[in-house]
Amino acid sequence: MLQSPLPYVLEDRTGAHTTSDFDDIYDRLFFHVATAPQRSGSSATMIYTMPRRASRHRDSQPIHHTPAAVCEFLPDGSLGTVSFTQPAGTLTIPMGSYLRRTSLFGRSLSRKFICSDGREYKWSYRSVEGQEWTCTNSENYLVAHYDLKPADVRAFGVSGNSLTIYEAFGHLSLELVASLTILRHMKQYNL
């Protein structure tokens, strides 16, 4: 009997794109997303890779390591830069260059980007029934999707929203969380 790999199903603890935890239901992958104190009028959303699942006390504990990604927005909420911490240093990219429109006349919430593996990926807003955001690769394979809790389902202690990243693309999870965070910001500010 063949077993297919289990996707990473990351519970979105709060549903807020600026402050939440994304914890894999199988305890393999954890991210903490937090808003940084304002610097010179801009706002930044920090994304940390975490060693364990979130707890109720995480917000009271300072995080003592460098964020894996920083999404810095301008004072008016418009797009700024996204930075990824790498072993060789920090890579900083303007968000407008990182997340490009899929076509000249395409919807602003359909954006493509290049990941660290050199391949192109695309996020689309409500392009698939039941998925708030859908990410595909250039061959149109499903890479990830962000789903909202159905209105008739109760959630206890979490938002009920989830980000599913298919196992073959797990190595891109930080980039998928960062790009989704930027897109959710764009939707909120109608950018």
matplotlib code that plots the C-alpha trace (Angstrom):
import matplotlib.pyplot as plt

x = [0.0, 1.4, 1.2, 1.2, 3.1, 1.1, 0.8, 1.7, -1.6, -0.7, -3.4, -3.7, -4.2, -5.8, -6.7, -4.9, -2.2, -0.1, -0.1, -0.6, 1.0, 1.0, 1.4, 1.4, -1.2, 1.4, 4.0, 6.6, 6.7, 5.9, 5.9, 5.2, 4.1, 4.3, 4.2, 7.4, 7.6, 7.3, 10.5, 10.5, 6.8, 6.9, 5.4, 7.1, 5.7, 8.3, 8.1, 9.9, 10.6, 9.9, 11.1, 7.7, 4.0, 2.6, 1.4, -0.9, 2.1, 4.1, 3.1, 4.5, 7.8, 10.3, 11.7, 15.5, 16.4, 16.5, 13.3, 13.5, 11.6, 10.6, 7.8, 8.3, 5.4, 5.5, 3.7, 0.6, 0.3, 1.7, 4.3, 7.9, 10.4, 10.6, 13.8, 14.8, 17.6, 20.0, 23.2, 25.2, 23.4, 20.1, 18.3, 16.1, 13.7, 11.1, 7.7, 6.5, 9.4, 8.9, 5.2, 4.4, 1.0, 0.3, -0.7, -0.8, -4.6, -4.8, -6.4, -4.1, -4.7, -3.2, 0.5, 3.5, 6.9, 10.2, 11.2, 14.6, 14.5, 14.4, 10.9, 7.9, 4.8, 1.5, -1.0, -4.6, -7.5, -10.7, -9.8, -10.8, -14.1, -13.6, -10.1, -9.5, -6.0, -4.5, -0.8, 0.2, 3.5, 4.2, 2.9, -0.4, 0.2, -1.4, 1.4, -0.6, -3.9, -5.2, -8.7, -11.2, -13.2, -16.7, -19.3, -21.2, -18.2, -17.2, -13.6, -12.2, -9.0, -8.0, -9.4, -10.3, -8.4, -5.5, -2.7, -2.0, 1.4, 1.9, 4.8, 6.8, 6.9, 7.6, 11.1, 9.5, 7.2, 8.8, 8.5, 4.9, 4.0, 5.8, 4.2, 0.7, 1.2, 2.0, -1.0, -3.3, -2.0, -2.6, -6.1, -6.8, -5.4, -6.9, -3.4]
y = [0.0, 3.4, 6.3, 9.8, 12.4, 14.4, 18.1, 20.7, 21.9, 25.1, 26.3, 30.0, 30.8, 34.3, 34.8, 38.2, 38.7, 40.8, 38.8, 35.0, 31.7, 29.0, 25.6, 22.4, 20.0, 17.2, 19.3, 19.5, 23.2, 26.4, 30.1, 33.1, 36.3, 39.6, 43.3, 45.0, 48.3, 51.2, 52.5, 55.9, 55.8, 52.5, 49.2, 45.8, 42.3, 39.8, 36.1, 33.8, 30.1, 28.5, 25.3, 24.3, 24.9, 28.2, 28.4, 30.8, 32.5, 33.1, 36.8, 37.4, 35.9, 37.9, 36.2, 36.2, 35.2, 37.0, 36.8, 34.6, 37.2, 40.9, 42.5, 46.3, 48.5, 52.3, 54.7, 54.9, 51.1, 50.8, 48.3, 48.5, 45.8, 42.1, 40.7, 37.1, 36.1, 33.7, 32.0, 34.4, 37.5, 39.3, 39.4, 42.5, 42.9, 45.7, 44.1, 45.4, 43.5, 40.4, 40.0, 41.0, 41.1, 38.0, 40.2, 43.8, 43.9, 41.1, 41.4, 43.0, 40.0, 37.6, 37.8, 35.8, 35.5, 33.6, 31.4, 30.5, 27.3, 29.6, 28.6, 30.8, 30.5, 32.4, 33.3, 34.0, 35.3, 33.2, 31.5, 28.0, 27.2, 27.0, 28.5, 32.1, 32.1, 29.5, 29.1, 27.1, 26.7, 27.4, 23.9, 24.8, 22.2, 23.1, 24.2, 25.7, 27.2, 29.3, 28.5, 30.4, 28.6, 27.9, 30.1, 27.1, 25.4, 26.2, 26.8, 26.6, 28.5, 29.1, 31.1, 28.0, 29.3, 27.2, 27.3, 24.0, 23.5, 20.3, 18.2, 18.5, 22.3, 22.3, 23.7, 26.9, 27.3, 30.5, 32.2, 31.0, 32.4, 35.7, 36.2, 35.3, 37.8, 40.5, 39.6, 39.7, 43.1, 44.2, 43.0, 44.9, 48.1, 47.7, 47.9]
z = [0.0, -1.0, 1.4, 0.1, 2.2, 4.7, 3.9, 6.5, 7.9, 9.8, 12.2, 12.1, 15.8, 15.6, 11.9, 12.0, 9.4, 11.7, 14.9, 14.9, 15.2, 12.5, 14.0, 12.0, 13.4, 13.3, 15.2, 12.4, 11.6, 13.6, 12.8, 14.9, 13.2, 15.2, 14.6, 15.5, 17.3, 14.8, 13.4, 11.8, 11.1, 9.1, 10.4, 10.2, 10.5, 11.7, 10.9, 13.2, 12.8, 16.2, 17.8, 19.2, 19.1, 20.5, 24.0, 25.8, 27.3, 24.1, 23.9, 27.4, 26.6, 24.5, 21.4, 21.6, 18.0, 14.7, 12.6, 9.5, 7.5, 7.9, 5.9, 6.3, 5.1, 4.6, 7.1, 4.8, 4.7, 1.1, 0.1, 1.4, 1.5, 2.5, 4.0, 4.4, 6.8, 5.1, 6.3, 4.0, 5.2, 4.7, 1.3, 1.0, -1.9, -2.7, -2.3, -5.6, -7.3, -5.2, -5.8, -9.3, -11.1, -13.1, -16.1, -17.0, -16.7, -14.1, -10.6, -8.1, -5.8, -8.3, -7.9, -9.0, -7.3, -7.6, -4.6, -3.4, -5.6, -8.7, -9.7, -10.2, -8.0, -8.0, -5.3, -6.4, -4.2, -4.3, -7.5, -6.2, -4.5, -0.7, -0.7, 0.3, -1.2, -3.6, -4.5, -7.7, -9.5, -13.2, -14.1, -12.3, -9.5, -6.2, -3.8, -0.9, 0.1, 2.9, 4.1, 6.2, 8.9, 7.5, 9.3, 10.7, 12.3, 15.9, 16.7, 20.2, 21.1, 17.5, 14.6, 12.6, 9.6, 8.2, 5.7, 4.0, 2.3, 0.3, 1.5, -1.7, -1.1, 2.6, 2.1, 0.8, 3.8, 5.1, 1.7, 1.4, 4.8, 4.0, 0.6, 2.0, 4.8, 2.3, 0.1, 3.1, 3.9, 0.3, 0.5, 3.8, 2.4, -1.2, -2.8]

ax = plt.figure().add_subplot(projection="3d")
ax.plot(x, y, z, "-o")
ax.set_aspect("equal")
plt.show()
